[in-house]
């Protein structure tokens, strides 16, 4: 809705109606956007607040609306409550507002009040993080702030994982050990010339910016930004354009640099990229207004792209149709399409309200409706695996944290008996010694007889019922 409203800030009334329509098209025809509508990541919530902030910011700049400065601040503050990534956008917006205030001799009190509102709305979440961990942006910037249950080694491994995204490979670790920290930001996928060709690579080789680079077809269907943004934005370099369009482009430029030099993961770019949807819509509306072969070619390309971009939505709807039409139940549908659904329902139904579940290979604990700790090594120091010698040490950690149950997703980490990692070896040892007791198993993936195993800590409170 916000994206559709933004073109009304354009003074070019001949095109603004079409720009609104094609802005909506640009958003919906972004595969990454449509994929996010069906999962529980928070990026769409972040995108909502950022687009709202952009809309009110443009009103403040173009129409000098005093009240909209505060509304923009409320929206950017809201974005800060969703995700730390919003700090970059908030910084760019505040800097842009400061420049406008100085150049156009606006009321400095209005800017200061808007900045204060942004801090009041978004700041408490970073204060909470500081009070709980000692780091307002935990677990980032460990070298600056430190942070509880985290270490230099983990921060270094996390950073290495982030820097590996993008086109090209990072130098070997042995070589990087002799490279200054600042220089690491300019090697591998972040070599300076790739900053310029990055938009091309993101368009034609999107799998380089996904978690699994080998899944090319999956990336094209659900992790791609699509082929439209780049050419539509490049065309604007050769056209006269409304001031609002120029402002959006200038706002996006530092956000692109931030994304390029931090973590080149396509999903993390989407909230900033969606800011360009009104620009893409404006460019499409101008092409279609030219009529003749240009309009015909543009409409044909857009129509063909829509068929491809909306294919995942169509497939999802087709899969859900039996449940929508009442031919099957929603429980049966969700059991078929979501591997973690069945163990989540079991945990939510049969485990005590005060149960605490440690998970291995399964971070989606928000489905459980119970307290959950992601127990895989590398995510925190809650479990001191490096000092654990036997199953008794593991059980001591479970007891210290009040853990009553353990859930293992064998698809991602293997089963306890497979001993693919030290924690799973300890879980297997504890199971053999009777310290962990199997409660239930759940089958989803054909690769395993039982993909999920639910275990109970032997001296913890039992489940409320064993069906």
Beta strands, then each sheet from edge to edge (+ up, - down):
strand 1: 356-360
strand 2: 371-374
strand 3: 405-409
strand 4: 436-442
strand 5: 452-457
sheet 1: 2+ 1+ 3+ 5- 4+
end
